[in-house]
Amino acid sequence: MSPAVYPPNVLPADFRGHYPHMARRDTEVWTRFLAAPPAAFLGYAYDVAVGGWKLEGLEMSEADALGWQYNTALKIDVCALTAADVWVIEVRPEATVSALGAALTYALVLDREQVFERPLRPVVCCEQMQPDVEWACTKLGVRVVKV
């Protein structure tokens, strides 16, 4: 693993607790996912920050520069590691086109930054999804997990 804003903290697959920056309704969906995961996961990294603005030419401490980058970075709900790949998961109760866009964009930026040394799989985890968005997910190779 390498450049995320801060190194991802991969928690064990049996961890149950606070999921950083996950909204209450998202947490309810995620808890149902964890009750019967659709694959064998080795661990989960939550709130993975990638990209963002890297300020150059300004006099500031490294901590301040990283703080700025973190505040402007993309925050991925969950990166779920299997032996073969990493699921890049956007969690939403009602998934719309923005959930599809998030899953695709997060996977692309993770690939660009080479955060994980495994193939990436964009995933949307939700209760329900608009039919046209589900169709688009199928066409674009984005996995949909409804819980």
Buried (B, 14 or more C-beta within 10 A) or exposed (E): BEEBBEEBEBBEBEEEEEBEEBBEEBEBBBEBBBEEBEBEBEBBBBBBBBBBEEEEEEEEEEEEBBEBBBEBBBBBBBBBBBEEBBBBBBBBBEBBEEBBBBBBBBBBBBBEBEBBEBEBBBBBBBBEBBEEBBEBBEEEEBBBBBB
